């Protein structure tokens, strides 16, 4: 089989990766029968305040995607075979009868779900919900957002689409919920792989508003709309990849995960591995593990840990105070700092919220009886070392829980996402876990998105077909050395 796939199709492909801090449009082309990936457009993203609510600027996201697609079309005179979209989970767009957005989608960090989760807990305990769905009952889940919509002025009967699937719909695809992304809603029955009708009924969530679930790798039809008239897009099709960015990132790992754990580290950190069947035991719930769909079958079994969001929020605060610092300079200075005597509880609720993160860290340290760190320019490296050291220690604790619950030994760690470029975090993780670290591609979600597209053209997705495509892409686009 050629590098372009069994069909010999050498047209380019596009991956759209929606991130909570930036969105990317990337182009896969073939040069001398080898795949090369080029980032053609990146634009900043982030939730915005609208009154008392926190939402995603949908029009700005769509405009950035369109700019990226036009740039990709200009660079692909050979034509474009397919487009696929992945992104963060749980957030969604409500549609009016004409398929247009009713409003900008809420950000999962909006606090409206505090009350709706309390209402849901009165109907179904978190323990019962976890046993039914395998999804950790986190306040950010789609389930609690849907319950909050009526109080937010949105029609609970209006159709909805999770954000990556909405982008595909905007490009011409029918309404669908891709399986790996649907499992993050907290409303999927893992035994059937479909929506849990009893759960919708018991919680009072209209099932008819939910889109049908489809597996990853499905061709959804041709690109439609104004972009379809561009020569490069004339025969382009839309593909549902693993629409959840973590599932896409895991699909980019070119090795079996029987004894390898992954840490997908960006705004959030996800620490886990792939298992054959969901693990929905009380022990897994207590350790805050969840089960989400994997691109090639099985389940991603991982725990959510706060991530580089904490450091990014600190840096944003320092910049707003007129004392910005480049990340590389900050990491270099932090590496010379002594290890903190007390660590930070990175999963503290207040550290999940935005705004004046140094003050939030001070509050968490004070609550734990630890000495605070004065927020001065000289202490910025100290804050950074504390955050990264605490994240590494939390990863080590999560891996111990993973081994205890699954009974599987972990012999190495594959780090994905933006954290794979953070050498200090990698070094600290290796030190706290005592395990070798394999640093994956920082754009693993994009690589996995392409791997699904390429594997899908040859037949059903399997772990083997995904690994073969991931290996091909990794070899062509470089790899990172192991950290002993």
Secondary structure, DSSP 4 states (H G I P E B T S, - for coil): -BTTBTT----EEEEEEE-SSEEEEEEEEEETTEEEEEEEEEEE--EEEETTEEEE-HHHHHHHHHHHHHHHHHT-TT-EEEEEEEE-SS-EEEB-TTS-BSSPPBPTT-TTHHHHHHHHHHHS-HHHHHHHH-S---TTSHHHHHHHTGGGT--TTS-EEEHHHHHHHHTTPPP-EEHHHHGGGT-EETTTTEE-HHHHHHHT--GGGSPPEE-TTEEEEE--SGGGGSGGGTT-EEEE---BHHHHHHHT--S--SSEEEEEESSEEEEEEEESS----HHHHHTTEEEEE-TTSSEEEEEEEE-THHHHHHHHHHHHTT----HHHHHHHHHTSPPPSS---TT-GGGGS-S-HHHHHHHHHHHTTPPP----GGGHHHHHHHHHHHHHHHHHHHHHHHHHHH-----EEEEESGGGG-HHHHHHHHHHH-SEEEE--TTHHHHHHHHHHHHHTTSS--HHHHHHHHHHHHHHH----EE-
